[in-house]
Amino acid sequence: MARGLLMGEQSSILLLDEPTSSVDGMNESKIYQRLLEKFPDKCIICSIHKLHLVDLFDEVCVLENGKLVERGIPKELLKK
């Protein structure tokens, strides 16, 4: 994650692949909150598997077997 954040300073896009997969839920939420505060004007793309994080993002893409099956606003997708 440190390398991604360092490179994020120089880019308009920040791409992270499950950066908090080994962190407990409470600290994970704090890390994402700080990440969004630090890079408010960047496009942040994260792969995540935990539903409690989706509300932090503007848009969610759901993949199944490598194919896009859903895309939209988190609250609308969670209703499904």
PDB file of N, CA, C and O in Angstrom:
ATOM      1  N   MET A   1       0.829  -1.178   0.000  1.00  0.00           N
ATOM      2  CA  MET A   1       0.000   0.000   0.000  1.00  0.00           C
ATOM      3  C   MET A   1       0.877   1.247   0.000  1.00  0.00           C
ATOM      4  O   MET A   1       0.531   2.245  -0.632  1.00  0.00           O
ATOM      5  N   ALA A   2       1.994   1.203   0.693  1.00  0.00           N
ATOM      6  CA  ALA A   2       2.869   2.375   0.778  1.00  0.00           C
ATOM      7  C   ALA A   2       3.358   2.812  -0.601  1.00  0.00           C
ATOM      8  O   ALA A   2       3.391   4.004  -0.903  1.00  0.00           O
ATOM      9  N   ARG A   3       3.737   1.846  -1.432  1.00  0.00           N
ATOM     10  CA  ARG A   3       4.193   2.197  -2.787  1.00  0.00           C
ATOM     11  C   ARG A   3       3.080   2.838  -3.595  1.00  0.00           C
ATOM     12  O   ARG A   3       3.312   3.804  -4.322  1.00  0.00           O
ATOM     13  N   GLY A   4       1.872   2.305  -3.473  1.00  0.00           N
ATOM     14  CA  GLY A   4       0.728   2.869  -4.191  1.00  0.00           C
ATOM     15  C   GLY A   4       0.432   4.288  -3.766  1.00  0.00           C
ATOM     16  O   GLY A   4       0.130   5.138  -4.603  1.00  0.00           O
ATOM     17  N   LEU A   5       0.516   4.552  -2.476  1.00  0.00           N
ATOM     18  CA  LEU A   5       0.261   5.898  -1.968  1.00  0.00           C
ATOM     19  C   LEU A   5       1.348   6.869  -2.398  1.00  0.00           C
ATOM     20  O   LEU A   5       1.068   8.026  -2.712  1.00  0.00           O
ATOM     21  N   LEU A   6       2.578   6.400  -2.411  1.00  0.00           N
ATOM     22  CA  LEU A   6       3.683   7.245  -2.856  1.00  0.00           C
ATOM     23  C   LEU A   6       3.512   7.616  -4.325  1.00  0.00           C
ATOM     24  O   LEU A   6       3.708   8.773  -4.698  1.00  0.00           O
ATOM     25  N   MET A   7       3.153   6.661  -5.149  1.00  0.00           N
ATOM     26  CA  MET A   7       2.945   6.924  -6.572  1.00  0.00           C
ATOM     27  C   MET A   7       1.695   7.774  -6.795  1.00  0.00           C
ATOM     28  O   MET A   7       1.617   8.522  -7.769  1.00  0.00           O
ATOM     29  N   GLY A   8       0.721   7.660  -5.897  1.00  0.00           N
ATOM     30  CA  GLY A   8      -0.513   8.424  -6.008  1.00  0.00           C
ATOM     31  C   GLY A   8      -0.296   9.925  -5.922  1.00  0.00           C
ATOM     32  O   GLY A   8      -1.098  10.701  -6.441  1.00  0.00           O
ATOM     33  N   GLU A   9       0.758  10.330  -5.285  1.00  0.00           N
ATOM     34  CA  GLU A   9       1.071  11.752  -5.170  1.00  0.00           C
ATOM     35  C   GLU A   9       1.350  12.365  -6.537  1.00  0.00           C
ATOM     36  O   GLU A   9       1.135  13.561  -6.735  1.00  0.00           O
ATOM     37  N   GLN A  10       1.829  11.551  -7.486  1.00  0.00           N
ATOM     38  CA  GLN A  10       2.241  12.048  -8.793  1.00  0.00           C
ATOM     39  C   GLN A  10       1.228  11.736  -9.891  1.00  0.00           C
ATOM     40  O   GLN A  10       1.465  12.080 -11.049  1.00  0.00           O
ATOM     41  N   SER A  11       0.130  11.107  -9.570  1.00  0.00           N
ATOM     42  CA  SER A  11      -0.824  10.657 -10.567  1.00  0.00           C
ATOM     43  C   SER A  11      -2.228  11.162 -10.246  1.00  0.00           C
ATOM     44  O   SER A  11      -2.523  11.497  -9.099  1.00  0.00           O
ATOM     45  N   SER A  12      -3.080  11.217 -11.243  1.00  0.00           N
ATOM     46  CA  SER A  12      -4.476  11.598 -11.010  1.00  0.00           C
ATOM     47  C   SER A  12      -5.318  10.375 -10.657  1.00  0.00           C
ATOM     48  O   SER A  12      -6.468  10.505 -10.237  1.00  0.00           O
ATOM     49  N   ILE A  13      -4.739   9.184 -10.830  1.00  0.00           N
ATOM     50  CA  ILE A  13      -5.432   7.931 -10.518  1.00  0.00           C
ATOM     51  C   ILE A  13      -4.635   7.163  -9.476  1.00  0.00           C
ATOM     52  O   ILE A  13      -3.413   7.050  -9.570  1.00  0.00           O
ATOM     53  N   LEU A  14      -5.341   6.638  -8.482  1.00  0.00           N
ATOM     54  CA  LEU A  14      -4.731   5.808  -7.453  1.00  0.00           C
ATOM     55  C   LEU A  14      -5.384   4.433  -7.548  1.00  0.00           C
ATOM     56  O   LEU A  14      -6.583   4.299  -7.302  1.00  0.00           O
ATOM     57  N   LEU A  15      -4.618   3.427  -7.898  1.00  0.00           N
ATOM     58  CA  LEU A  15      -5.120   2.072  -8.104  1.00  0.00           C
ATOM     59  C   LEU A  15      -4.591   1.173  -6.994  1.00  0.00           C
ATOM     60  O   LEU A  15      -3.381   1.001  -6.848  1.00  0.00           O
ATOM     61  N   LEU A  16      -5.512   0.597  -6.207  1.00  0.00           N
ATOM     62  CA  LEU A  16      -5.122  -0.231  -5.064  1.00  0.00           C
ATOM     63  C   LEU A  16      -5.848  -1.574  -5.124  1.00  0.00           C
ATOM     64  O   LEU A  16      -7.060  -1.620  -5.337  1.00  0.00           O
ATOM     65  N   ASP A  17      -5.116  -2.649  -4.938  1.00  0.00           N
ATOM     66  CA  ASP A  17      -5.674  -3.994  -4.968  1.00  0.00           C
ATOM     67  C   ASP A  17      -5.768  -4.533  -3.549  1.00  0.00           C
ATOM     68  O   ASP A  17      -4.769  -4.985  -2.989  1.00  0.00           O
ATOM     69  N   GLU A  18      -6.951  -4.489  -2.967  1.00  0.00           N
ATOM     70  CA  GLU A  18      -7.202  -4.934  -1.602  1.00  0.00           C
ATOM     71  C   GLU A  18      -6.125  -4.466  -0.623  1.00  0.00           C
ATOM     72  O   GLU A  18      -5.476  -5.293   0.016  1.00  0.00           O
ATOM     73  N   PRO A  19      -5.929  -3.165  -0.497  1.00  0.00           N
ATOM     74  CA  PRO A  19      -4.829  -2.654   0.324  1.00  0.00           C
ATOM     75  C   PRO A  19      -4.961  -2.940   1.812  1.00  0.00           C
ATOM     76  O   PRO A  19      -3.972  -2.870   2.543  1.00  0.00           O
ATOM     77  N   THR A  20      -6.165  -3.261   2.274  1.00  0.00           N
ATOM     78  CA  THR A  20      -6.355  -3.484   3.711  1.00  0.00           C
ATOM     79  C   THR A  20      -6.889  -4.886   3.999  1.00  0.00           C
ATOM     80  O   THR A  20      -7.585  -5.088   4.993  1.00  0.00           O
ATOM     81  N   SER A  21      -6.577  -5.835   3.157  1.00  0.00           N
ATOM     82  CA  SER A  21      -7.145  -7.180   3.293  1.00  0.00           C
ATOM     83  C   SER A  21      -6.793  -7.869   4.615  1.00  0.00           C
ATOM     84  O   SER A  21      -7.539  -8.737   5.068  1.00  0.00           O
ATOM     85  N   SER A  22      -5.689  -7.504   5.232  1.00  0.00           N
ATOM     86  CA  SER A  22      -5.288  -8.169   6.479  1.00  0.00           C
ATOM     87  C   SER A  22      -5.486  -7.284   7.716  1.00  0.00           C
ATOM     88  O   SER A  22      -4.885  -7.523   8.763  1.00  0.00           O
ATOM     89  N   VAL A  23      -6.336  -6.262   7.580  1.00  0.00           N
ATOM     90  CA  VAL A  23      -6.577  -5.323   8.682  1.00  0.00           C
ATOM     91  C   VAL A  23      -7.995  -5.542   9.220  1.00  0.00           C
ATOM     92  O   VAL A  23      -8.909  -5.856   8.456  1.00  0.00           O
ATOM     93  N   ASP A  24      -8.176  -5.377  10.536  1.00  0.00           N
ATOM     94  CA  ASP A  24      -9.512  -5.535  11.113  1.00  0.00           C
ATOM     95  C   ASP A  24     -10.447  -4.441  10.595  1.00  0.00           C
ATOM     96  O   ASP A  24      -9.990  -3.394  10.136  1.00  0.00           O
ATOM     97  N   GLY A  25     -11.749  -4.685  10.671  1.00  0.00           N
ATOM     98  CA  GLY A  25     -12.759  -3.806  10.094  1.00  0.00           C
ATOM     99  C   GLY A  25     -12.728  -2.370  10.574  1.00  0.00           C
ATOM    100  O   GLY A  25     -12.890  -1.453   9.770  1.00  0.00           O
ATOM    101  N   MET A  26     -12.525  -2.151  11.863  1.00  0.00           N
ATOM    102  CA  MET A  26     -12.520  -0.792  12.392  1.00  0.00           C
ATOM    103  C   MET A  26     -11.343   0.014  11.849  1.00  0.00           C
ATOM    104  O   MET A  26     -11.516   1.150  11.407  1.00  0.00           O
ATOM    105  N   ASN A  27     -10.160  -0.568  11.882  1.00  0.00           N
ATOM    106  CA  ASN A  27      -8.986   0.134  11.359  1.00  0.00           C
ATOM    107  C   ASN A  27      -9.046   0.261   9.845  1.00  0.00           C
ATOM    108  O   ASN A  27      -8.559   1.238   9.276  1.00  0.00           O
ATOM    109  N   GLU A  28      -9.641  -0.721   9.203  1.00  0.00           N
ATOM    110  CA  GLU A  28      -9.793  -0.676   7.755  1.00  0.00           C
ATOM    111  C   GLU A  28     -10.618   0.548   7.339  1.00  0.00           C
ATOM    112  O   GLU A  28     -10.240   1.261   6.410  1.00  0.00           O
ATOM    113  N   SER A  29     -11.719   0.788   8.010  1.00  0.00           N
ATOM    114  CA  SER A  29     -12.557   1.960   7.714  1.00  0.00           C
ATOM    115  C   SER A  29     -11.788   3.260   7.939  1.00  0.00           C
ATOM    116  O   SER A  29     -11.901   4.199   7.151  1.00  0.00           O
ATOM    117  N   LYS A  30     -11.013   3.308   9.009  1.00  0.00           N
ATOM    118  CA  LYS A  30     -10.209   4.503   9.294  1.00  0.00           C
ATOM    119  C   LYS A  30      -9.172   4.742   8.204  1.00  0.00           C
ATOM    120  O   LYS A  30      -8.948   5.881   7.794  1.00  0.00           O
ATOM    121  N   ILE A  31      -8.542   3.673   7.738  1.00  0.00           N
ATOM    122  CA  ILE A  31      -7.529   3.801   6.684  1.00  0.00           C
ATOM    123  C   ILE A  31      -8.171   4.366   5.421  1.00  0.00           C
ATOM    124  O   ILE A  31      -7.619   5.273   4.798  1.00  0.00           O
ATOM    125  N   TYR A  32      -9.330   3.837   5.040  1.00  0.00           N
ATOM    126  CA  TYR A  32     -10.000   4.335   3.839  1.00  0.00           C
ATOM    127  C   TYR A  32     -10.452   5.783   4.000  1.00  0.00           C
ATOM    128  O   TYR A  32     -10.343   6.569   3.059  1.00  0.00           O
ATOM    129  N   GLN A  33     -10.959   6.146   5.176  1.00  0.00           N
ATOM    130  CA  GLN A  33     -11.363   7.527   5.416  1.00  0.00           C
ATOM    131  C   GLN A  33     -10.177   8.474   5.237  1.00  0.00           C
ATOM    132  O   GLN A  33     -10.306   9.516   4.594  1.00  0.00           O
ATOM    133  N   ARG A  34      -9.044   8.124   5.793  1.00  0.00           N
ATOM    134  CA  ARG A  34      -7.842   8.960   5.667  1.00  0.00           C
ATOM    135  C   ARG A  34      -7.350   9.004   4.225  1.00  0.00           C
ATOM    136  O   ARG A  34      -6.903  10.046   3.746  1.00  0.00           O
ATOM    137  N   LEU A  35      -7.432   7.889   3.550  1.00  0.00           N
ATOM    138  CA  LEU A  35      -7.033   7.809   2.147  1.00  0.00           C
ATOM    139  C   LEU A  35      -7.879   8.777   1.301  1.00  0.00           C
ATOM    140  O   LEU A  35      -7.350   9.504   0.460  1.00  0.00           O
ATOM    141  N   LEU A  36      -9.177   8.774   1.534  1.00  0.00           N
ATOM    142  CA  LEU A  36     -10.067   9.665   0.791  1.00  0.00           C
ATOM    143  C   LEU A  36      -9.843  11.126   1.164  1.00  0.00           C
ATOM    144  O   LEU A  36      -9.992  12.007   0.317  1.00  0.00           O
ATOM    145  N   GLU A  37      -9.488  11.393   2.409  1.00  0.00           N
ATOM    146  CA  GLU A  37      -9.169  12.763   2.834  1.00  0.00           C
ATOM    147  C   GLU A  37      -7.870  13.261   2.202  1.00  0.00           C
ATOM    148  O   GLU A  37      -7.769  14.421   1.803  1.00  0.00           O
ATOM    149  N   LYS A  38      -6.882  12.376   2.117  1.00  0.00           N
ATOM    150  CA  LYS A  38      -5.570  12.760   1.582  1.00  0.00           C
ATOM    151  C   LYS A  38      -5.603  13.000   0.077  1.00  0.00           C
ATOM    152  O   LYS A  38      -4.865  13.846  -0.428  1.00  0.00           O
ATOM    153  N   PHE A  39      -6.443  12.274  -0.640  1.00  0.00           N
ATOM    154  CA  PHE A  39      -6.505  12.380  -2.094  1.00  0.00           C
ATOM    155  C   PHE A  39      -7.918  12.750  -2.557  1.00  0.00           C
ATOM    156  O   PHE A  39      -8.527  11.985  -3.305  1.00  0.00           O
ATOM    157  N   PRO A  40      -8.453  13.893  -2.139  1.00  0.00           N
ATOM    158  CA  PRO A  40      -9.839  14.231  -2.482  1.00  0.00           C
ATOM    159  C   PRO A  40     -10.077  14.489  -3.967  1.00  0.00           C
ATOM    160  O   PRO A  40     -11.204  14.346  -4.443  1.00  0.00           O
ATOM    161  N   ASP A  41      -9.052  14.861  -4.693  1.00  0.00           N
ATOM    162  CA  ASP A  41      -9.221  15.195  -6.107  1.00  0.00           C
ATOM    163  C   ASP A  41      -8.706  14.095  -7.040  1.00  0.00           C
ATOM    164  O   ASP A  41      -8.551  14.327  -8.239  1.00  0.00           O
ATOM    165  N   LYS A  42      -8.446  12.925  -6.510  1.00  0.00           N
ATOM    166  CA  LYS A  42      -7.919  11.817  -7.313  1.00  0.00           C
ATOM    167  C   LYS A  42      -9.031  10.802  -7.585  1.00  0.00           C
ATOM    168  O   LYS A  42      -9.994  10.694  -6.826  1.00  0.00           O
ATOM    169  N   CYS A  43      -8.879  10.075  -8.664  1.00  0.00           N
ATOM    170  CA  CYS A  43      -9.740   8.939  -8.965  1.00  0.00           C
ATOM    171  C   CYS A  43      -9.132   7.737  -8.251  1.00  0.00           C
ATOM    172  O   CYS A  43      -8.044   7.285  -8.606  1.00  0.00           O
ATOM    173  N   ILE A  44      -9.833   7.222  -7.248  1.00  0.00           N
ATOM    174  CA  ILE A  44      -9.328   6.090  -6.477  1.00  0.00           C
ATOM    175  C   ILE A  44     -10.088   4.840  -6.895  1.00  0.00           C
ATOM    176  O   ILE A  44     -11.310   4.767  -6.764  1.00  0.00           O
ATOM    177  N   ILE A  45      -9.356   3.869  -7.394  1.00  0.00           N
ATOM    178  CA  ILE A  45      -9.934   2.601  -7.817  1.00  0.00           C
ATOM    179  C   ILE A  45      -9.385   1.527  -6.901  1.00  0.00           C
ATOM    180  O   ILE A  45      -8.173   1.320  -6.831  1.00  0.00           O
ATOM    181  N   CYS A  46     -10.285   0.835  -6.190  1.00  0.00           N
ATOM    182  CA  CYS A  46      -9.872  -0.201  -5.235  1.00  0.00           C
ATOM    183  C   CYS A  46     -10.630  -1.482  -5.507  1.00  0.00           C
ATOM    184  O   CYS A  46     -11.831  -1.459  -5.778  1.00  0.00           O
ATOM    185  N   SER A  47      -9.933  -2.589  -5.435  1.00  0.00           N
ATOM    186  CA  SER A  47     -10.629  -3.869  -5.409  1.00  0.00           C
ATOM    187  C   SER A  47     -10.874  -4.187  -3.935  1.00  0.00           C
ATOM    188  O   SER A  47      -9.949  -4.164  -3.123  1.00  0.00           O
ATOM    189  N   ILE A  48     -12.119  -4.483  -3.603  1.00  0.00           N
ATOM    190  CA  ILE A  48     -12.483  -4.815  -2.221  1.00  0.00           C
ATOM    191  C   ILE A  48     -13.455  -5.990  -2.235  1.00  0.00           C
ATOM    192  O   ILE A  48     -14.118  -6.254  -3.238  1.00  0.00           O
ATOM    193  N   HIS A  49     -13.529  -6.681  -1.117  1.00  0.00           N
ATOM    194  CA  HIS A  49     -14.457  -7.796  -0.980  1.00  0.00           C
ATOM    195  C   HIS A  49     -15.393  -7.606   0.216  1.00  0.00           C
ATOM    196  O   HIS A  49     -16.260  -8.445   0.459  1.00  0.00           O
ATOM    197  N   LYS A  50     -15.229  -6.536   0.947  1.00  0.00           N
ATOM    198  CA  LYS A  50     -16.006  -6.335   2.168  1.00  0.00           C
ATOM    199  C   LYS A  50     -17.074  -5.267   1.946  1.00  0.00           C
ATOM    200  O   LYS A  50     -16.768  -4.132   1.581  1.00  0.00           O
ATOM    201  N   LEU A  51     -18.326  -5.648   2.171  1.00  0.00           N
ATOM    202  CA  LEU A  51     -19.455  -4.764   1.876  1.00  0.00           C
ATOM    203  C   LEU A  51     -19.502  -3.512   2.744  1.00  0.00           C
ATOM    204  O   LEU A  51     -20.071  -2.504   2.326  1.00  0.00           O
ATOM    205  N   HIS A  52     -18.923  -3.549   3.936  1.00  0.00           N
ATOM    206  CA  HIS A  52     -18.995  -2.363   4.795  1.00  0.00           C
ATOM    207  C   HIS A  52     -18.180  -1.190   4.231  1.00  0.00           C
ATOM    208  O   HIS A  52     -18.266  -0.078   4.751  1.00  0.00           O
ATOM    209  N   LEU A  53     -17.400  -1.424   3.187  1.00  0.00           N
ATOM    210  CA  LEU A  53     -16.585  -0.365   2.593  1.00  0.00           C
ATOM    211  C   LEU A  53     -17.240   0.310   1.388  1.00  0.00           C
ATOM    212  O   LEU A  53     -16.821   1.400   0.998  1.00  0.00           O
ATOM    213  N   VAL A  54     -18.252  -0.310   0.795  1.00  0.00           N
ATOM    214  CA  VAL A  54     -18.773   0.212  -0.471  1.00  0.00           C
ATOM    215  C   VAL A  54     -19.381   1.606  -0.352  1.00  0.00           C
ATOM    216  O   VAL A  54     -19.334   2.375  -1.312  1.00  0.00           O
ATOM    217  N   ASP A  55     -19.947   1.949   0.796  1.00  0.00           N
ATOM    218  CA  ASP A  55     -20.536   3.282   0.970  1.00  0.00           C
ATOM    219  C   ASP A  55     -19.509   4.408   0.893  1.00  0.00           C
ATOM    220  O   ASP A  55     -19.880   5.571   0.732  1.00  0.00           O
ATOM    221  N   LEU A  56     -18.239   4.082   1.004  1.00  0.00           N
ATOM    222  CA  LEU A  56     -17.196   5.103   0.931  1.00  0.00           C
ATOM    223  C   LEU A  56     -16.938   5.566  -0.506  1.00  0.00           C
ATOM    224  O   LEU A  56     -16.302   6.598  -0.724  1.00  0.00           O
ATOM    225  N   PHE A  57     -17.432   4.804  -1.478  1.00  0.00           N
ATOM    226  CA  PHE A  57     -17.121   5.076  -2.876  1.00  0.00           C
ATOM    227  C   PHE A  57     -18.329   5.652  -3.617  1.00  0.00           C
ATOM    228  O   PHE A  57     -19.475   5.405  -3.242  1.00  0.00           O
ATOM    229  N   ASP A  58     -18.059   6.413  -4.658  1.00  0.00           N
ATOM    230  CA  ASP A  58     -19.118   7.027  -5.467  1.00  0.00           C
ATOM    231  C   ASP A  58     -19.787   6.021  -6.386  1.00  0.00           C
ATOM    232  O   ASP A  58     -20.987   6.110  -6.643  1.00  0.00           O
ATOM    233  N   GLU A  59     -19.019   5.073  -6.876  1.00  0.00           N
ATOM    234  CA  GLU A  59     -19.536   4.080  -7.810  1.00  0.00           C
ATOM    235  C   GLU A  59     -18.882   2.732  -7.526  1.00  0.00           C
ATOM    236  O   GLU A  59     -17.718   2.653  -7.133  1.00  0.00           O
ATOM    237  N   VAL A  60     -19.664   1.676  -7.737  1.00  0.00           N
ATOM    238  CA  VAL A  60     -19.177   0.321  -7.499  1.00  0.00           C
ATOM    239  C   VAL A  60     -19.388  -0.495  -8.769  1.00  0.00           C
ATOM    240  O   VAL A  60     -20.430  -0.405  -9.419  1.00  0.00           O
ATOM    241  N   CYS A  61     -18.393  -1.282  -9.105  1.00  0.00           N
ATOM    242  CA  CYS A  61     -18.491  -2.237 -10.208  1.00  0.00           C
ATOM    243  C   CYS A  61     -18.372  -3.626  -9.596  1.00  0.00           C
ATOM    244  O   CYS A  61     -17.419  -3.909  -8.870  1.00  0.00           O
ATOM    245  N   VAL A  62     -19.338  -4.491  -9.889  1.00  0.00           N
ATOM    246  CA  VAL A  62     -19.339  -5.850  -9.359  1.00  0.00           C
ATOM    247  C   VAL A  62     -18.882  -6.788 -10.466  1.00  0.00           C
ATOM    248  O   VAL A  62     -19.458  -6.818 -11.553  1.00  0.00           O
ATOM    249  N   LEU A  63     -17.834  -7.554 -10.167  1.00  0.00           N
ATOM    250  CA  LEU A  63     -17.300  -8.506 -11.130  1.00  0.00           C
ATOM    251  C   LEU A  63     -17.616  -9.926 -10.684  1.00  0.00           C
ATOM    252  O   LEU A  63     -17.592 -10.233  -9.492  1.00  0.00           O
ATOM    253  N   GLU A  64     -17.909 -10.777 -11.637  1.00  0.00           N
ATOM    254  CA  GLU A  64     -18.117 -12.191 -11.359  1.00  0.00           C
ATOM    255  C   GLU A  64     -17.409 -12.973 -12.449  1.00  0.00           C
ATOM    256  O   GLU A  64     -17.701 -12.813 -13.634  1.00  0.00           O
ATOM    257  N   ASN A  65     -16.487 -13.811 -12.046  1.00  0.00           N
ATOM    258  CA  ASN A  65     -15.683 -14.582 -13.006  1.00  0.00           C
ATOM    259  C   ASN A  65     -15.029 -13.685 -14.053  1.00  0.00           C
ATOM    260  O   ASN A  65     -14.955 -14.035 -15.231  1.00  0.00           O
ATOM    261  N   GLY A  66     -14.559 -12.527 -13.606  1.00  0.00           N
ATOM    262  CA  GLY A  66     -13.841 -11.612 -14.492  1.00  0.00           C
ATOM    263  C   GLY A  66     -14.720 -10.773 -15.396  1.00  0.00           C
ATOM    264  O   GLY A  66     -14.203 -10.042 -16.240  1.00  0.00           O
ATOM    265  N   LYS A  67     -16.037 -10.855 -15.244  1.00  0.00           N
ATOM    266  CA  LYS A  67     -16.950 -10.086 -16.088  1.00  0.00           C
ATOM    267  C   LYS A  67     -17.757  -9.110 -15.241  1.00  0.00           C
ATOM    268  O   LYS A  67     -18.138  -9.422 -14.113  1.00  0.00           O
ATOM    269  N   LEU A  68     -18.013  -7.933 -15.790  1.00  0.00           N
ATOM    270  CA  LEU A  68     -18.819  -6.920 -15.111  1.00  0.00           C
ATOM    271  C   LEU A  68     -20.278  -7.356 -15.122  1.00  0.00           C
ATOM    272  O   LEU A  68     -20.864  -7.550 -16.187  1.00  0.00           O
ATOM    273  N   VAL A  69     -20.868  -7.513 -13.927  1.00  0.00           N
ATOM    274  CA  VAL A  69     -22.259  -7.950 -13.837  1.00  0.00           C
ATOM    275  C   VAL A  69     -23.177  -6.874 -13.260  1.00  0.00           C
ATOM    276  O   VAL A  69     -24.386  -6.923 -13.483  1.00  0.00           O
ATOM    277  N   GLU A  70     -22.641  -5.918 -12.534  1.00  0.00           N
ATOM    278  CA  GLU A  70     -23.417  -4.814 -11.960  1.00  0.00           C
ATOM    279  C   GLU A  70     -22.531  -3.588 -11.880  1.00  0.00           C
ATOM    280  O   GLU A  70     -21.312  -3.689 -11.742  1.00  0.00           O
ATOM    281  N   ARG A  71     -23.168  -2.421 -11.970  1.00  0.00           N
ATOM    282  CA  ARG A  71     -22.433  -1.164 -11.828  1.00  0.00           C
ATOM    283  C   ARG A  71     -23.411  -0.096 -11.383  1.00  0.00           C
ATOM    284  O   ARG A  71     -24.509   0.014 -11.928  1.00  0.00           O
ATOM    285  N   GLY A  72     -23.010   0.701 -10.381  1.00  0.00           N
ATOM    286  CA  GLY A  72     -23.904   1.752  -9.935  1.00  0.00           C
ATOM    287  C   GLY A  72     -23.507   2.366  -8.611  1.00  0.00           C
ATOM    288  O   GLY A  72     -22.400   2.170  -8.111  1.00  0.00           O
ATOM    289  N   ILE A  73     -24.448   3.116  -8.058  1.00  0.00           N
ATOM    290  CA  ILE A  73     -24.269   3.785  -6.771  1.00  0.00           C
ATOM    291  C   ILE A  73     -24.390   2.732  -5.664  1.00  0.00           C
ATOM    292  O   ILE A  73     -25.296   1.900  -5.700  1.00  0.00           O
ATOM    293  N   PRO A  74     -23.492   2.763  -4.690  1.00  0.00           N
ATOM    294  CA  PRO A  74     -23.482   1.731  -3.644  1.00  0.00           C
ATOM    295  C   PRO A  74     -24.834   1.460  -2.995  1.00  0.00           C
ATOM    296  O   PRO A  74     -25.219   0.298  -2.867  1.00  0.00           O
ATOM    297  N   LYS A  75     -25.566   2.490  -2.582  1.00  0.00           N
ATOM    298  CA  LYS A  75     -26.844   2.274  -1.889  1.00  0.00           C
ATOM    299  C   LYS A  75     -27.843   1.536  -2.765  1.00  0.00           C
ATOM    300  O   LYS A  75     -28.600   0.699  -2.272  1.00  0.00           O
ATOM    301  N   GLU A  76     -27.855   1.834  -4.055  1.00  0.00           N
ATOM    302  CA  GLU A  76     -28.778   1.153  -4.964  1.00  0.00           C
ATOM    303  C   GLU A  76     -28.379  -0.306  -5.151  1.00  0.00           C
ATOM    304  O   GLU A  76     -29.237  -1.188  -5.177  1.00  0.00           O
ATOM    305  N   LEU A  77     -27.089  -0.560  -5.280  1.00  0.00           N
ATOM    306  CA  LEU A  77     -26.634  -1.934  -5.456  1.00  0.00           C
ATOM    307  C   LEU A  77     -26.847  -2.767  -4.201  1.00  0.00           C
ATOM    308  O   LEU A  77     -27.172  -3.951  -4.293  1.00  0.00           O
ATOM    309  N   LEU A  78     -26.669  -2.167  -3.034  1.00  0.00           N
ATOM    310  CA  LEU A  78     -26.859  -2.910  -1.782  1.00  0.00           C
ATOM    311  C   LEU A  78     -28.319  -3.317  -1.588  1.00  0.00           C
ATOM    312  O   LEU A  78     -28.594  -4.328  -0.943  1.00  0.00           O
ATOM    313  N   LYS A  79     -29.253  -2.546  -2.135  1.00  0.00           N
ATOM    314  CA  LYS A  79     -30.669  -2.895  -2.042  1.00  0.00           C
ATOM    315  C   LYS A  79     -30.978  -4.202  -2.777  1.00  0.00           C
ATOM    316  O   LYS A  79     -31.870  -4.958  -2.389  1.00  0.00           O
ATOM    317  N   LYS A  80     -30.212  -4.448  -3.853  1.00  0.00           N
ATOM    318  CA  LYS A  80     -30.423  -5.667  -4.641  1.00  0.00           C
ATOM    319  C   LYS A  80     -29.903  -6.857  -3.873  1.00  0.00           C
ATOM    320  O   LYS A  80     -29.982  -7.986  -4.357  1.00  0.00           O
TER     321      LYS A  80
END
